[in-house]
């Protein structure tokens, strides 16, 4: 015998997924702006040929490439899953695609604010 489900359970779960995807995008946007501002400050206060700035610029480019590869793999996984009949809602795939950028953006913001 199955327990009866609340009438509020089914619509509530997708709304939480949509809310989570929106909050992830909003936090990614805000931490990206913070990181851009902090990097601009670094570029204005230090010479571009200093070893620390060259290392920071190299790290920035490497992290962006790694995040884009991870995001593209997540989208390919969702695409091939859809071809096999395992459809995921857009808020799930968007969270999976934004996750690498979100994680690195938060880490960069924390690291540069020290």
N, C-alpha and C positions, 0 to 999 in steps of 0.2 A: 504494500500500500504506500503510495507516494504522499509526502506531506504537501499540503496545499501551499502554493506560492502566493505571496502578497501581490496585489494588483499593481503595486508601485515598484516592484523589483525589475521587471523587464524594461520599462522605459528609463529607469534610473541608471542602469549600467551603461548604456551608450552615452548618456548625457555626461557621466563622469569621465568617460574616455575622451569625449569632445572637449570637456573642460580641461583635462590634463594636457591634451595636445595644444590647446590655446595658451595655457599657462607656460608650457615648455617654450613655445614660440615667443611669448612675451619676455620670458627670462633670457632667452637667447638674444633677442633684440637689445635688451637693456645691458647685458654683460658685453655684447659686441661693441656697443657705443662707448662703454666705459673703457674697454681695452683699446679701442681706436684713440680715444683721448689720451690715455696713458702712454701709448706708443708715440703719439705726436709730441707729447711733452719730452719723452726721451730723445727723439730726433732733434728737438730744438735745443736741448741742453748738452748733448754730447756730440762729438764729431763722428761722422758716419764711418770713418776708417778705424775707429777704436776697436780693439778686439772684442770688447763686451757687446758693442752695437752690432758688429758683424755676426757674432754668435747669436744674438737675439733675432736679427733679421733672417738668418739661416733657419733658426728654430721655427720662426713664424711661417715661413714658406713650407718647410717640411711638415709641420702640423696641419696646414691647410690641405696639402696633397694627401696626407694620410686620412684626414677626415672625409675628403671627397671620395676616396677609394672605398672607405667603409660605408658611406651613405649609398654609393652606387651599388655595392654588393647587397645591401639591405633591400634596395629597390628591385634588383634583379631577382633576389629570392622571393619577394612578393609577386613579381611578374610571373616567374615560373610556377609558383604555387597557384596563381590564378589560372594558368594554362592547364594545370592538373586538377582544377575544380575546387581548390581550397582558397576561397575568396576571403580576404581579410578586409574589414572596414577601413575606410580612408583614414580615420583617426589613429588606427593601430599602425598602418604603414607610414603615416606621417611622423609618428613618434619614433619609429625605428629609423627613419631617414634623418630626422633632426638630432637624434641621440648623440652621434659622434661630434657634431658641431657644438651642441649644447655642453657636452662634457668638457671639451677643449676650451670653449669660451669661458666657462666658469673657472677652470684651472688657470687660464691666462690672466683673467681679471684678478684672481687672488694673488698670483705670483707677481704681477706688475704693481700691485698696490702696496707691496712691502717696502 
